[in-house]
Amino acid sequence: MAGTLEHPRPLPLERISPPIQPEREGDRFHLTITVPGAPRGKRAGHVGVIGGKGMIFTDSKTRSELAVIRHMAAEAMAGRPPYDGAVILRMCAYRSLTAGMSMKTKVAALAGKIFPTKKPDADNYLKMVDGLNRIVWVDDAQVVSAVIHKRYSENPRLVIEIKSFVG
């Protein structure tokens, strides 16, 4: 039929993204890091000039949060060397309920029916994993798949789960 736009047949999901294979014996890495307290996303750096050179500065609260994440990661690694293979990252930022929420809204939020849609953005939480370089993995370029969740909880925290990817 002339002038009709035909949609191409969609590719099977396996051709777009290979299915996750089960872990092989001997190539297993699994680590969960729980950072207590209200999670913070990484904020944009501020530009300043020192000695005529432009520099980017990270605010003190973000530096402090990164230090806590590095400390918790080092404790979880328990002296093991950084993993050097491909990894899958799952992160969940559990945020506090807000004071302005009604009881009905709080119940729905805790049941997972209402989600935090305010800042920080999910990708700003993901940027916090830069602090795991040379502690958990050699470089964050090893992350081949990442999922980020934002949820409400009465127990605010950031949970980071890292597993080896075996493709």
Contacts in CASP RR format, 6 or more apart in sequence:
PFRMAT RR
TARGET T0000
AUTHOR 0000-0000-0000
METHOD contacts of the structure
MODEL  1
MAGTLEHPRPLPLERISPPIQPEREGDRFHLTITVPGAPRGKRAGHVGVI
GGKGMIFTDSKTRSELAVIRHMAAEAMAGRPPYDGAVILRMCAYRSLTAG
MSMKTKVAALAGKIFPTKKPDADNYLKMVDGLNRIVWVDDAQVVSAVIHK
RYSENPRLVIEIKSFVG
18 167 0 8 1.000
20 88 0 8 1.000
20 145 0 8 1.000
20 165 0 8 1.000
20 167 0 8 1.000
21 166 0 8 1.000
21 167 0 8 1.000
22 166 0 8 1.000
23 163 0 8 1.000
23 164 0 8 1.000
23 166 0 8 1.000
24 166 0 8 1.000
27 164 0 8 1.000
27 166 0 8 1.000
28 164 0 8 1.000
29 83 0 8 1.000
29 85 0 8 1.000
29 87 0 8 1.000
29 162 0 8 1.000
29 163 0 8 1.000
29 164 0 8 1.000
30 161 0 8 1.000
30 162 0 8 1.000
30 163 0 8 1.000
30 164 0 8 1.000
31 73 0 8 1.000
31 76 0 8 1.000
31 77 0 8 1.000
31 136 0 8 1.000
31 161 0 8 1.000
31 162 0 8 1.000
31 163 0 8 1.000
32 76 0 8 1.000
32 159 0 8 1.000
32 160 0 8 1.000
32 161 0 8 1.000
32 162 0 8 1.000
33 69 0 8 1.000
33 72 0 8 1.000
33 73 0 8 1.000
33 76 0 8 1.000
33 136 0 8 1.000
33 159 0 8 1.000
33 160 0 8 1.000
33 161 0 8 1.000
33 162 0 8 1.000
34 72 0 8 1.000
34 157 0 8 1.000
34 158 0 8 1.000
34 159 0 8 1.000
34 160 0 8 1.000
35 68 0 8 1.000
35 69 0 8 1.000
35 72 0 8 1.000
35 157 0 8 1.000
35 158 0 8 1.000
35 159 0 8 1.000
35 160 0 8 1.000
36 156 0 8 1.000
36 157 0 8 1.000
37 156 0 8 1.000
37 157 0 8 1.000
37 158 0 8 1.000
38 95 0 8 1.000
38 96 0 8 1.000
38 156 0 8 1.000
39 93 0 8 1.000
39 94 0 8 1.000
39 95 0 8 1.000
39 125 0 8 1.000
39 156 0 8 1.000
39 157 0 8 1.000
39 158 0 8 1.000
40 61 0 8 1.000
40 62 0 8 1.000
40 65 0 8 1.000
40 120 0 8 1.000
40 128 0 8 1.000
41 62 0 8 1.000
41 65 0 8 1.000
41 93 0 8 1.000
41 120 0 8 1.000
41 124 0 8 1.000
41 125 0 8 1.000
41 127 0 8 1.000
41 128 0 8 1.000
42 62 0 8 1.000
42 66 0 8 1.000
42 124 0 8 1.000
42 125 0 8 1.000
42 127 0 8 1.000
42 128 0 8 1.000
42 130 0 8 1.000
43 58 0 8 1.000
43 59 0 8 1.000
43 61 0 8 1.000
43 62 0 8 1.000
43 120 0 8 1.000
43 124 0 8 1.000
45 56 0 8 1.000
45 57 0 8 1.000
45 58 0 8 1.000
45 59 0 8 1.000
46 56 0 8 1.000
46 57 0 8 1.000
46 59 0 8 1.000
47 54 0 8 1.000
47 55 0 8 1.000
47 56 0 8 1.000
47 57 0 8 1.000
48 54 0 8 1.000
48 55 0 8 1.000
48 56 0 8 1.000
48 57 0 8 1.000
49 55 0 8 1.000
58 66 0 8 1.000
65 128 0 8 1.000
66 128 0 8 1.000
66 130 0 8 1.000
66 131 0 8 1.000
69 128 0 8 1.000
69 129 0 8 1.000
69 131 0 8 1.000
69 132 0 8 1.000
69 158 0 8 1.000
69 160 0 8 1.000
70 131 0 8 1.000
70 132 0 8 1.000
70 135 0 8 1.000
73 131 0 8 1.000
73 132 0 8 1.000
73 135 0 8 1.000
73 136 0 8 1.000
73 160 0 8 1.000
74 135 0 8 1.000
76 136 0 8 1.000
77 135 0 8 1.000
77 136 0 8 1.000
82 134 0 8 1.000
82 135 0 8 1.000
82 136 0 8 1.000
82 137 0 8 1.000
82 138 0 8 1.000
83 136 0 8 1.000
83 137 0 8 1.000
83 138 0 8 1.000
83 142 0 8 1.000
83 162 0 8 1.000
83 164 0 8 1.000
84 137 0 8 1.000
84 138 0 8 1.000
84 142 0 8 1.000
85 137 0 8 1.000
85 142 0 8 1.000
85 164 0 8 1.000
85 165 0 8 1.000
86 142 0 8 1.000
86 144 0 8 1.000
86 164 0 8 1.000
86 165 0 8 1.000
86 166 0 8 1.000
86 167 0 8 1.000
87 137 0 8 1.000
87 142 0 8 1.000
87 143 0 8 1.000
87 144 0 8 1.000
87 162 0 8 1.000
87 163 0 8 1.000
87 164 0 8 1.000
87 165 0 8 1.000
88 143 0 8 1.000
88 144 0 8 1.000
88 145 0 8 1.000
88 146 0 8 1.000
88 162 0 8 1.000
88 163 0 8 1.000
88 164 0 8 1.000
88 165 0 8 1.000
89 126 0 8 1.000
89 129 0 8 1.000
89 143 0 8 1.000
89 145 0 8 1.000
89 146 0 8 1.000
89 147 0 8 1.000
89 160 0 8 1.000
89 161 0 8 1.000
89 162 0 8 1.000
90 146 0 8 1.000
90 147 0 8 1.000
90 149 0 8 1.000
90 160 0 8 1.000
90 161 0 8 1.000
90 162 0 8 1.000
90 163 0 8 1.000
91 125 0 8 1.000
91 126 0 8 1.000
91 129 0 8 1.000
91 146 0 8 1.000
91 147 0 8 1.000
91 148 0 8 1.000
91 149 0 8 1.000
91 158 0 8 1.000
91 159 0 8 1.000
91 160 0 8 1.000
91 161 0 8 1.000
92 148 0 8 1.000
92 149 0 8 1.000
92 150 0 8 1.000
92 151 0 8 1.000
92 158 0 8 1.000
92 159 0 8 1.000
93 116 0 8 1.000
93 122 0 8 1.000
93 125 0 8 1.000
93 148 0 8 1.000
93 149 0 8 1.000
93 150 0 8 1.000
93 151 0 8 1.000
93 158 0 8 1.000
94 151 0 8 1.000
94 152 0 8 1.000
94 153 0 8 1.000
94 155 0 8 1.000
94 156 0 8 1.000
94 157 0 8 1.000
94 158 0 8 1.000
94 159 0 8 1.000
95 116 0 8 1.000
95 150 0 8 1.000
95 151 0 8 1.000
95 152 0 8 1.000
95 153 0 8 1.000
95 156 0 8 1.000
96 152 0 8 1.000
96 153 0 8 1.000
96 154 0 8 1.000
96 156 0 8 1.000
97 106 0 8 1.000
97 109 0 8 1.000
97 110 0 8 1.000
97 152 0 8 1.000
97 153 0 8 1.000
97 154 0 8 1.000
101 109 0 8 1.000
105 114 0 8 1.000
106 152 0 8 1.000
108 114 0 8 1.000
109 115 0 8 1.000
109 152 0 8 1.000
110 152 0 8 1.000
110 153 0 8 1.000
110 154 0 8 1.000
112 151 0 8 1.000
112 152 0 8 1.000
114 152 0 8 1.000
115 150 0 8 1.000
115 151 0 8 1.000
115 152 0 8 1.000
116 150 0 8 1.000
116 151 0 8 1.000
116 152 0 8 1.000
117 150 0 8 1.000
122 148 0 8 1.000
122 149 0 8 1.000
122 150 0 8 1.000
123 148 0 8 1.000
125 148 0 8 1.000
125 150 0 8 1.000
125 158 0 8 1.000
126 146 0 8 1.000
126 148 0 8 1.000
128 158 0 8 1.000
129 140 0 8 1.000
129 143 0 8 1.000
129 160 0 8 1.000
130 140 0 8 1.000
132 140 0 8 1.000
132 160 0 8 1.000
132 162 0 8 1.000
133 139 0 8 1.000
133 140 0 8 1.000
136 162 0 8 1.000
137 143 0 8 1.000
137 162 0 8 1.000
144 165 0 8 1.000
145 165 0 8 1.000
END
